[in-house]
Amino acid sequence: MNTRLKITAFGIAILSFAFSGTAAAQQMKEKTVMVGGAPMYPSKNIIENAVNSKDHKTLVAAVKAAGLVETLQGAGPFTVFAPTDAAFAKLPKGTVDNLVKPENKAMLTKILTYHVLPGRYSAKQIWAEVKAGNGKAMMKTVEGEDLTFWAKGKNLYIRDSKGNDAKVTIADVNQSNGVIHVIDTVLMP
């Protein structure tokens, strides 16, 4: 009986070690990036993470107003260039309030989908495209128009169809259904 008790205790210790190893592996897999004061978890989708960022309240409200929540919770994969609240504040006064009105849903959807590429593109992949394109890379958005990517020093930039440049301020925020790159300017189709 003493031997049986030792074997059981040993078995429990082995199982505990195995489960703690699994938990540690899960934590390592969940390498988070802080955005807007909140950890962004790779196991969560774009919407589940974005709602926690203090820097993306305007973007989240716009996504809701455009009816894109369900889409961005979908399987994807998507690459989202996420303007901060400060980026939206650069727009002329009243622009955001006007865009989120129900009668402007089509225009808002056009602007928001212009910030999304179909597929998952890491910053490294975009840099490689820029290098292969001799300093520029064009990529088609979900909206249908192209964005132009370019680099200056160690920074990656995006030029919209109006000639505005947005800087990627936080790259490679991995999500279960894609990746987010935080930008400092709203892109306009």
Helices and strands as residue ranges (DSSP letters): H 2-29, E 33-35, E 38-40, H 46-50, G 54-56, H 57-66, H 69-73, E 78-83, H 85-89, H 95-99, G 102-104, H 105-113, E 116-118, H 123-132, E 137-140, E 146-152, E 155-159, E 165-175, E 178-183
